[in-house]
Amino acid sequence: MTAVLQLKVEGSALPDVTETLRQEERMVSVYEVTGDYDIIAIGKFLDTDDMNTKIKELLTDPEVRESNTSVVLNPAKENEQFNLDVEE
């Protein structure tokens, strides 16, 4: 099961919340972004109970002001790597 978490955090806490998410084994990607939210994280979970438990643990952080979680219904494309031609 895959979930997309969008988080708004207190400005000065952004590095700490990002690091907490980065260290969480269920998070496969963590991004600091522009726009309405400050962080977008992609998590992989065993099932809905696992997802619910882990997300509730993460959201107990008082620096997280707002969150929005979306459950992925159908991964149309995922984890595909590609090479970039970079001049050295």
Beta strands, then each sheet from edge to edge (+ up, - down):
strand 1: 2-9
strand 2: 27-32
strand 3: 39-44
strand 4: 64-71
sheet 1: 2+ 3- 1+ 4-
end
